[in-house]
Amino acid sequence: MRVADFDFTLPKELIAQTPLKDREKSRLLVLERETGRIIHRHFYQLCDYLNEGDTLVLNDTKVMPARLFGVKKNTLAHIEVLLLTQKAENHWETLCKPAKRVKIGTEISFGDGLLRAECVKILDEGRRLFQFYYEGIFFEILDKLGEMPLPPYIIEKLEDRERYQTVYSKVLGSAAAPTAGLHFTAALLNQISHKKVNIAYLTLHVGLGTFRPVTVSNIHEHKMHREYYHLDSKTADLLNETRKNKKRIITVGTTSTRTLETIATKYGSFIEASGYTDIFIYPGYEFKAIDGLITNFHLPKSTLIMLVSAFASKAKIMNAYNEAIKHKYRFFSFGDAMLII
């Protein structure tokens, strides 16, 4: 199976540069898996497609203001550092730009010395391991100096960085937002609850893979990134009960999907579990955990469009994307949403 099979042409003007003023007023393309039927709605109408007893699963990860801009000691060359994963106390795996200027021993200052870092190891794929030095509380300093790590296709300045967080974000640790959840408001979540739809949470910290394109031509040669996840016993019990009652499990986002499919594959049911997943879902995969999926419109040739193609079939997804382009849906992180049921 070729990566090129998942390519499509997207007009540049359909790449959403800013979030809508009202989150839930995003458009919603509803795709019926069995028939391929497409219905054009808005996100605030989501409840029309949820039934009593269904369980909606959301990722409560919180995005770190992980993009730092500093200068090298002595040369004062400008260096951009993106925090990815905390490896030990004060040690972080990062991406740097330009990476070629960062060698072992390179020292970088941020905020006139409020935060300092030294490169202690060169990793593969252009990553660097830094040890950080500071006085006070690291995440308070990061909150003061850091910027939201918006994807490279977003060139407009984000006026309110909370718009790159879901309204239910809780567990700090992501290098990017689980963007399918950006459409929810507190009012919509209350409406869903009042319909007696269960709302459950898990955590998956979005990591390195979000910033890495697929570079191979054959899908089977692609190596997925690893991301940390956690599912607590309360959510596991609720999911098992949903299954027992023959109701639907509907995930919000590919991150929630990958977490549940990882656990269901490994344990055969839902249990409290933590760990790292590198599950790669593409057409031919047999889903074990989910019955429906809420997701955004993804980049061409990405692992995310491969995942949704596995769930609904490549032909139906490509047809849906063509319809979305025809009807001028907004694409990618700040764009509109799709419900696949």
C-alpha positions as CSV (number, residue, x, y, z in Angstrom):
1,M,0.0,0.0,0.0
2,R,1.4,3.3,-1.1
3,V,1.5,6.6,0.9
4,A,0.7,8.4,-2.4
5,D,-2.8,6.7,-2.3
6,F,-3.7,9.0,0.5
7,D,-2.8,12.2,-1.3
8,F,-5.3,14.9,-2.3
9,T,-5.2,18.5,-3.5
10,L,-6.3,21.1,-1.0
11,P,-6.8,24.8,-2.0
12,K,-4.6,26.9,0.3
13,E,-7.5,29.1,1.3
14,L,-9.2,26.2,3.0
15,I,-6.5,25.8,5.6
16,A,-8.0,27.4,8.7
17,Q,-5.6,30.0,10.1
18,T,-7.6,31.0,13.2
19,P,-10.3,29.4,15.3
20,L,-13.9,30.4,15.0
21,K,-15.2,32.8,17.6
22,D,-17.7,30.2,18.8
23,R,-16.2,26.7,19.0
24,E,-19.4,24.7,18.5
25,K,-20.4,26.6,15.3
26,S,-17.8,24.7,13.3
27,R,-19.4,22.7,10.5
28,L,-19.8,19.0,10.9
29,L,-19.7,16.5,8.1
30,V,-21.5,13.3,9.1
31,L,-20.3,10.2,7.2
32,E,-22.3,7.0,7.5
33,R,-19.8,4.1,7.3
34,E,-22.1,1.5,5.9
35,T,-23.7,3.5,3.1
36,G,-21.2,6.3,2.5
37,R,-24.0,8.8,2.9
38,I,-22.9,12.3,3.7
39,I,-24.9,14.9,5.7
40,H,-23.8,18.5,6.2
41,R,-24.5,19.8,9.7
42,H,-22.9,22.0,12.4
43,F,-21.1,20.8,15.5
44,Y,-23.7,22.1,17.9
45,Q,-26.1,19.5,16.3
46,L,-23.8,16.6,17.5
47,C,-26.4,15.4,20.0
48,D,-28.7,14.4,17.1
49,Y,-26.3,11.5,16.5
50,L,-25.7,10.4,20.1
51,N,-27.9,7.9,21.8
52,E,-28.7,7.4,25.5
53,G,-26.2,4.9,26.9
54,D,-23.5,5.7,24.3
55,T,-20.1,6.7,25.7
56,L,-18.1,9.6,24.3
57,V,-14.4,9.4,25.0
58,L,-12.3,12.5,25.2
59,N,-8.5,13.1,25.6
60,D,-7.9,15.5,28.6
61,T,-4.3,16.2,27.8
62,K,-3.2,19.8,28.1
63,V,-0.8,21.5,25.7
64,M,2.4,23.0,27.1
65,P,3.5,26.4,25.8
66,A,6.4,24.4,24.6
67,R,8.0,26.7,21.9
68,L,10.9,28.6,23.3
69,F,13.0,31.3,21.5
70,G,16.5,31.8,22.8
71,V,20.1,32.8,22.0
72,K,23.3,30.8,22.0
73,K,25.9,31.7,24.6
74,N,28.8,33.7,23.0
75,T,27.5,33.9,19.4
76,L,24.0,35.2,20.3
77,A,22.6,33.2,17.3
78,H,18.8,32.7,17.6
79,I,17.6,29.2,18.3
80,E,14.1,27.9,18.5
81,V,13.5,25.0,20.9
82,L,10.4,22.8,21.0
83,L,9.9,20.7,24.1
84,L,8.6,17.3,23.3
85,T,9.0,14.9,26.3
86,Q,10.4,15.1,29.8
87,K,12.9,12.3,30.2
88,A,14.1,13.0,33.7
89,E,14.1,15.9,36.2
90,N,15.1,19.0,34.2
91,H,16.0,16.9,31.1
92,W,13.8,17.3,28.0
93,E,13.8,15.8,24.5
94,T,13.4,18.6,22.0
95,L,13.4,19.7,18.4
96,C,15.6,22.6,17.6
97,K,15.8,25.0,14.7
98,P,18.4,25.3,13.2
99,A,19.5,21.9,14.6
100,K,22.9,22.1,12.9
101,R,23.9,24.9,15.3
102,V,23.2,22.9,18.4
103,K,26.1,20.5,19.4
104,I,26.8,18.8,22.7
105,G,27.7,21.5,25.1
106,T,25.8,24.2,23.3
107,E,24.2,26.6,25.9
108,I,21.1,28.6,25.2
109,S,19.5,31.4,27.2
110,F,15.8,32.2,27.2
111,G,14.2,35.3,28.7
112,D,17.5,37.1,29.4
113,G,18.7,34.1,31.5
114,L,15.5,33.4,33.3
115,L,15.8,29.9,31.8
116,R,19.0,28.3,30.5
117,A,19.6,25.0,28.8
118,E,22.6,22.9,27.8
119,C,22.6,20.3,25.1
120,V,23.8,17.0,26.6
121,K,23.0,14.5,23.9
122,I,22.3,14.4,20.2
123,L,19.4,12.0,19.3
124,D,18.1,10.7,16.0
125,E,15.7,12.5,13.7
126,G,17.3,15.9,14.5
127,R,16.3,15.8,18.2
128,R,18.4,17.1,21.1
129,L,18.4,16.3,24.8
130,F,18.7,19.4,27.0
131,Q,19.3,19.9,30.7
132,F,17.6,23.0,31.9
133,Y,18.7,25.4,34.7
134,Y,16.4,27.9,36.5
135,E,15.3,29.2,39.8
136,G,11.7,28.7,40.9
137,I,9.1,26.4,39.3
138,F,9.8,25.2,35.7
139,F,6.2,25.2,34.4
140,E,5.6,28.7,35.8
141,I,8.7,29.9,33.9
142,L,7.5,28.0,30.8
143,D,4.1,29.6,31.1
144,K,5.8,33.1,31.1
145,L,8.3,32.5,28.3
146,G,6.8,29.8,26.1
147,E,4.5,30.0,23.1
148,M,1.9,27.5,21.9
149,P,3.5,25.1,19.4
150,L,1.2,25.7,16.5
151,P,1.6,23.5,13.4
152,P,3.8,25.0,10.6
153,Y,0.8,25.5,8.3
154,I,-0.7,28.0,10.7
155,I,1.0,31.4,10.0
156,E,-1.4,33.7,11.7
157,K,-0.7,34.8,15.3
158,L,-2.9,33.1,17.9
159,E,-4.4,36.0,20.0
160,D,-5.7,33.8,22.8
161,R,-3.6,30.7,23.4
162,E,-6.5,29.0,25.4
163,R,-8.1,28.5,21.9
164,Y,-5.4,25.9,21.3
165,Q,-6.7,24.0,24.4
166,T,-9.8,22.0,24.8
167,V,-12.3,23.3,27.4
168,Y,-11.7,20.1,29.4
169,S,-7.9,20.0,29.2
170,K,-6.4,18.9,32.5
171,V,-3.2,16.9,32.3
172,L,-0.2,19.0,31.2
173,G,2.1,17.2,28.8
174,S,1.3,17.6,25.1
175,A,3.4,19.2,22.3
176,A,0.2,19.7,20.2
177,A,-3.5,19.9,20.8
178,P,-5.9,16.9,20.3
179,T,-7.8,19.1,17.8
180,A,-11.0,17.2,17.4
181,G,-11.9,18.3,20.9
182,L,-11.5,22.0,20.2
183,H,-15.1,22.2,19.0
184,F,-16.6,21.3,22.3
185,T,-18.0,23.9,24.8
186,A,-19.1,23.4,28.4
187,A,-22.7,24.0,27.3
188,L,-22.5,21.3,24.6
189,L,-21.0,18.9,27.0
190,N,-23.9,19.6,29.4
191,Q,-26.3,19.0,26.6
192,I,-24.7,15.7,25.9
193,S,-24.9,14.7,29.5
194,H,-28.5,15.6,29.8
195,K,-29.2,13.2,27.0
196,K,-27.8,10.5,29.3
197,V,-24.8,10.0,27.0
198,N,-21.7,9.0,29.1
199,I,-18.7,11.3,28.9
200,A,-15.4,9.6,29.8
201,Y,-11.8,10.8,29.8
202,L,-8.4,9.3,29.0
203,T,-5.0,10.9,28.5
204,L,-2.6,10.7,25.6
205,H,0.1,13.3,25.3
206,V,0.6,14.3,21.6
207,G,4.2,14.1,20.7
208,L,6.9,14.1,18.1
209,G,4.9,12.4,15.3
210,T,2.6,15.4,14.9
211,F,5.6,17.3,13.5
212,R,7.0,14.6,11.3
213,P,5.7,13.8,7.8
214,V,5.6,10.3,6.4
215,T,8.8,10.1,4.3
216,V,8.6,6.6,2.9
217,S,6.6,5.5,-0.2
218,N,5.4,2.2,1.2
219,I,3.1,2.5,4.3
220,H,4.5,-0.7,5.8
221,E,8.0,0.9,6.1
222,H,6.8,3.8,8.2
223,K,7.8,3.8,11.9
224,M,5.3,5.4,14.2
225,H,6.3,7.6,17.1
226,R,5.6,6.6,20.7
227,E,3.2,8.6,22.9
228,Y,2.4,8.3,26.5
229,Y,-1.2,7.3,27.5
230,H,-3.2,6.6,30.6
231,L,-6.6,5.1,31.1
232,D,-8.0,5.0,34.7
233,S,-10.2,2.3,36.2
234,K,-13.3,4.5,36.2
235,T,-13.2,5.0,32.4
236,A,-12.3,1.3,31.8
237,D,-15.3,0.1,33.8
238,L,-17.6,2.5,32.0
239,L,-16.3,1.3,28.6
240,N,-16.8,-2.4,29.6
241,E,-20.3,-1.6,30.8
242,T,-21.1,0.2,27.5
243,R,-20.0,-2.9,25.6
244,K,-22.0,-5.1,27.9
245,N,-25.1,-3.0,27.2
246,K,-24.5,-3.2,23.5
247,K,-24.2,0.6,23.3
248,R,-21.6,2.6,21.2
249,I,-18.2,3.8,22.1
250,I,-17.5,7.0,20.2
251,T,-14.0,8.5,20.4
252,V,-13.1,12.2,20.0
253,G,-10.0,12.3,18.0
254,T,-7.4,9.9,16.6
255,T,-5.5,10.2,19.9
256,S,-8.4,8.7,21.9
257,T,-8.9,6.1,19.2
258,R,-5.2,5.0,19.3
259,T,-5.3,4.7,23.1
260,L,-8.4,2.5,23.2
261,E,-7.3,0.3,20.3
262,T,-3.9,-0.1,21.9
263,I,-5.5,-1.3,25.2
264,A,-8.1,-3.5,23.6
265,T,-5.5,-5.1,21.4
266,K,-3.1,-5.8,24.3
267,Y,-5.6,-6.9,27.0
268,G,-8.7,-8.0,25.1
269,S,-10.9,-5.6,27.2
270,F,-10.6,-2.2,28.8
271,I,-8.5,-2.1,32.0
272,E,-6.6,0.6,33.9
273,A,-3.4,1.0,32.0
274,S,-0.5,3.3,31.3
275,G,2.4,3.1,28.9
276,Y,3.6,4.2,25.5
277,T,1.8,3.4,22.2
278,D,3.2,3.3,18.7
279,I,0.2,1.7,17.1
280,F,-0.1,2.4,13.4
281,I,-3.6,2.1,12.1
282,Y,-4.2,2.0,8.3
283,P,-6.6,0.2,6.0
284,G,-6.8,-3.5,6.7
285,Y,-6.8,-2.9,10.5
286,E,-9.7,-4.6,12.4
287,F,-11.0,-2.2,15.0
288,K,-11.6,-3.7,18.4
289,A,-12.6,-0.8,20.6
290,I,-14.7,1.9,18.9
291,D,-18.0,2.3,17.0
292,G,-17.8,5.9,16.0
293,L,-15.2,8.7,15.6
294,I,-15.2,12.5,15.7
295,T,-12.2,13.9,14.0
296,N,-10.9,16.9,12.0
297,F,-9.9,17.0,8.4
298,H,-6.3,15.8,8.1
299,L,-3.2,16.5,6.0
300,P,-2.7,14.6,2.8
301,K,-0.5,11.5,3.1
302,S,-0.6,11.7,6.9
303,T,-0.9,8.7,9.3
304,L,-4.2,10.4,10.5
305,I,-5.9,10.2,7.1
306,M,-4.8,6.6,7.0
307,L,-6.4,5.9,10.3
308,V,-9.8,7.4,9.3
309,S,-9.5,5.5,6.0
310,A,-9.1,2.3,7.9
311,F,-12.3,3.0,9.9
312,A,-14.6,4.1,7.0
313,S,-12.7,2.8,3.9
314,K,-10.3,4.8,1.8
315,A,-12.9,5.3,-1.0
316,K,-15.5,6.8,1.4
317,I,-13.0,9.0,3.1
318,M,-11.6,10.4,-0.1
319,N,-15.1,11.0,-1.4
320,A,-16.0,12.8,1.9
321,Y,-12.9,14.9,1.6
322,N,-13.8,15.8,-2.0
323,E,-17.2,16.9,-0.8
324,A,-15.7,18.9,2.0
325,I,-13.5,20.7,-0.4
326,K,-16.4,21.3,-2.8
327,H,-18.5,22.8,0.1
328,K,-15.5,24.8,1.4
329,Y,-15.0,23.2,4.7
330,R,-12.1,24.5,6.8
331,F,-9.3,22.1,7.2
332,F,-6.7,21.0,9.7
333,S,-6.2,22.1,13.4
334,F,-8.6,25.0,13.5
335,G,-10.9,23.6,10.9
336,D,-14.2,21.9,10.8
337,A,-15.1,18.4,12.0
338,M,-16.2,15.0,10.7
339,L,-18.4,12.5,12.5
340,I,-18.0,8.9,11.3
341,I,-20.7,6.5,12.5
